[in-house]
Amino acid sequence: MKKILIPILVLLLLTGCVKTTDPAVRDGRARPSSCGQLKVLDGKLCAQDGEPVMLRGVSLNGLVTSESLLNESLTGELSRAGVNLLRLPVYTYGVGIVGYCTKGDKERHKQDIAAGVALAKANDMYVIIDWHILSDGDPNTYLDEAKAFFAEMAETYRDHNNVLYEICNEPNGVDWQTVKTYAEQVIPVIREKDPDSVILVGNPDWSKDLMSVAADPLAYDNILYSLHFYAATHGQAYRDMTELLSAQGLPIFVTEFGITAASGGHPRDTDSADRWIDLLEQENISYCMWALSKAPEACSMIRAAVPKSSGFIEEDYTETGLWLFHTLQKHTGR
């Protein structure tokens, strides 16, 4: 008998994993149409009216490398499955057209950002514009470029209530004072153009050194500190740190996590990932999974051999992608 392949969204509807309720209903699923401009109150991400909210999102693994996935059909599918956040990484350093600050294609990046913001808005989702520090380590390396970039982004998107700014993805090889000095120069640039925006700030050790942040936080409102983890590498000690600092009022946002090893490769550790998500839900800490991608890595949601860019069926998704859908169903009821 010929096997019938059902699109993943249809399958989730049939099995009760996606509800057909209005996506703007509050009940923990923040949408710009119902929650408006977000803000940070008492260490928690909140709606415009001050009620705590949760963002549960996915991150592309790079704007240029995954731009085919920035399409209306797929964004709508993700939104209906409970995703209410899309993260758009702009690599600051790289070879060819990828590295924004190393002779990359700046206009192409900006066009992809515009497409991502528009798609998020059309599908009632929030969006993070991510200045993706990685190989360059010290965010001050391209400080002038960062200030110019965020001045332009804040001017462009100042009237969008769904845009958040992540000013340094994963600082590494530097201490918190170095990162803090950078943040104190970039944040005012954004605030001048977009004074009410939420800004996400990375920290040393690839955004895992929250203890240093807690000892000397920034003196700005509407700030969240990034935490990154990969479940097969970062276990209970990091969860204990997160729970402790959250209880003390440190505003935390997991702007990137994976269910794999930190390399993005095997193994997948779904038990550890489940414990992480349970903690984040308990503490009302929003999270964004890496990665909406077809790259041949265990962390990618979509299988590398799949030729299309939307209308995916269950067999098109990796174990990572299927885990995300079931996690969303568990915590949003969609």
N, C-alpha and C positions, 0 to 999 in steps of 0.2 A: 504494500500500500504506500502511496506517495505521502511523505511526511508533510504536514501542514505547518508552516512557520507563521506564527502570529506576531505582529509588531509588539514591542515590549510594552508600550503604553496601553494597548488593547488588552494584553495579558494581565497587566496590573489592575486594570478596571474589572476584568472578569473575576479575578481572584480576590477582589476587595482591597488591593494594595493602593489604589488611587480612588479617592472619593470625588464626586462631581459637585461638591459644594463650592460656593463663591470663593475664589482665591483671596479675596480681600478681607475675609472674616478674620478677626484678630486671633483668637485662641492660639497664640504662640507663633503664628506664621506671619511675620511682618511683611507688609506690602506697602509700597509708596502711596498707593491710592487710599489706604486706610490709616497708615502710621505717619506719613509725611516725612518731614526732615528729621532725621534721627539726632539724638544727643546723648551725652554721657552724664548720668546722675548717680551719685553714691557708688561709683565703681561699676555701674551696669549700663549696657546699651539700652536706650529707651526710645519710645516713639515720641512724636512731637508733644503729645499730651502728658508725657512723663511715665507712662506705663512701660515696664520692661518688655523687651522683645528678643526674639532669636532670629539670627540669620543662619541659614544652612545652605552652603553654596558649593560651587565647583570652580576650579581655576584652570584656565587654559595653560598648556605648558610653554606657551610663547605666542605672542600675537601673530608674527609673521609665519612661524612654523605650523600653526594650527588655524590659520585664518579661514580655511574652508569650513570650519565648524561654526563660524560666526554667521549663521543663517537663520531665517525666521522659523523654519520648520523645526529644527532641532531645539532652538531656544524655547519655542512654545511647548515642545514635548517635555523638556526639563522643568519648565515652570509648572506645568500641570501635574508633574510627578512630585512637586513639593519643593523644588529648588527655588529659592528666592534671592539668590546672590550669584553674580558672575564676576570672576576676577580676571583682569586683563594685564598680564605681565609684559612690561617693556624692559627688555634686557639692556642694561647700560653698557655692557662690554660684550663683544663677540666678533666673530669673523663674518665678512660679507655684509649683507643687508640687515643682519640681526642686531648688531651692537649699535644702539642709538647714539652713544658717545664716541664710537670708534669707526666713524665714517659709514654708519648704517643708514638705511633709508628712512630718514625722519618723517617725511611726508606720508610714506606708506604706513608707518606706525600710527601717525595721527589719524589717518583715514580709518584704520582698523579700530582705534579707540572710539572714533565717532560712530562707527557701525555698531560696536559693542554697547555703547551707551544707549543708542537708539533702540537696539533690539531689547535691551533690558527694560527700557521705559515702556516699549510697546507691549511687553509681557509682564508688566507690573513687578519688576525685580529691581533690587539694588545692584550696584556695580562698584567694584574697587579698581581704581587706576593705580597700578603697582609699578613703582620704580624699582626694577628687579636687580638690586645689588647682589652679586654672587662671586664671580671670579675676581672682581676688583677689590672685594674685601672691605676697604675703608670707604665709606660713603663720601668722604671729603675729597676723594680723588677727582670726582666730577661735580664738585659743589656748584660751580658757576652754571654748568649745564642743568643741574637739578633745579636751581632757582629759576632759570629761564623757562624750563619745562613746566614747572608747577605754577608759575605766574600765568603762562598761557592756558594751562588746563583750568585753573580757577577762574580766569576771565571767561573762558568758553562755557564752562558748566556751572557758573555761579547761580543760575536760575533753575537748575535741576535738583530736585529734592531726593534723588536716588543715587547720588555720586559720593563715594568716600575716597580719600586719598591715602595711599600707603607710600611713605616717603623713603623707605629703605628696607628692602626685602630681608636680606640675611647678612648683616655685617659680620665679618670674621677676621681674626688676627688683630683686632683692636679692642680697647676697653670701652666701658660705658661712657666715660667722660668724653671720649672722642666722638662717639655717636651722639651724645647729648649736645655737644657743641655744634655738630652738623644740624641737628633738629632745631636748635635755637635760631639758626639762620634761615632754614627753609620754612618753618611753620609761619613766621610773620609774613612771608611772601604770599602764602595761601590765604591767610587771615585778612590781608589787605583787600583781596578780591572777593573772597567768599568767607565772611566772618563767622558763619554759623556751621560750617562743615565739620564733619568728624574726620580726624586725622589719625592714621595708624602708624606707629613708630616701631621699627625693628630694634634689635639689641644684639650684643655680642654673642659669640658661639652659635651663629646661624639662628638667631632669635630664640635662644633658650636660656639666656642669662637674666631671668627676671629678678633674681635676688639683688643684683646690682642696681637694677631699675628701682626696685622698692626702697632701697636705701637712699636714693637720690633722684626722685621723680621730677619730671618737667613741671614748670609752673604755668600750665595752660589748661583751659577748659576744653571739653570735648576731645580728649585724647584717650586712645586705647593703645596698649602695648602688645605687639605681636608675640605670639608663641607658636613655634613650629615643632612638630614631632612626627616621627615615623614609627608606627606601632611595634614593629619587629625589632627596633633598636632602642627606643626610648620607652621605658616601662614604669614600674611602680614609683621609683624615686622621683621621676618627673611629675607623675600624677600627684604625689604627696606635696611637692613644691607648689603645684598649681592650686591645689585645694587650700593650702595654707595661705598663700598670697591672695587668693580670691576672698577668703574669709576676712582678711585684713583690709579689704577694700581696694586692692590694686585692680584697675580696669584692664582686662585681658581680652584679646580676640585671637583665636586660632586662625590666622590668615592662610595657613598652609599645613596640611597633615596628609599622611599616607598610611595605608594599612600594610605597607611593605617595610623592607629595610630602608635605612636612610639613603642608600644609593639609588633607590627607586626600583631595585630589583628584588628577586626572591630572597627570603621567604615572605609570604603573606602571613600575618598573624592577626586573624580576625578576633580571637579571644581578647588580645590586648587592645585591639581597636574598639571592640564593644565596651570594654571597661573605660576607655578614654571617653567615648561618647556618653556613656552613662554619667560620668563625672561632669562633663561639659554641660549636659542638660540639667543636672542637679544645680550647678553653679550659675546657670544662665549665661554661659560663655558661648558666643557664636563661633561657627567653624566653617572652613572652606577646604574641600578635598582636592588634592593633586592626583590625577590630572585629567581634564577633558582633552583627550589626546588619542592618537593612533600610534604613537611611538612604540617600538617593540620593547616595552618595559612592563614589569608587573604592576606598576602604579597606574598605568593607563586604563581608562574606562572602556575603550573600544579596541577591538582586535585589529592588529596592524594590517591584515590582509583584506579588510573590508573596504571596498572601493568607494562607497557612497558617503555622503556627508549628513544624511538625516534619514528618517523613516527606518530606524534600526529595529531589527527583531532581536529576540532574546539571545540567539546564538551569535549575534554580532558583538555583544558585550563580553568583556572579560569578567573574571570572578570579582575584580575590583568594582566594576560598574554595577554588577548585580548586587553586591554587598551594599553599595550606596543606596540603591532603590529600596531595598528591604529596610535599611536603617531609617530612611525618610518615612517609610510607611509606619514603622514602629513609633516614631516620635512626632509625626504630624497627623497620622491617620489618613493620609491621602493615598 
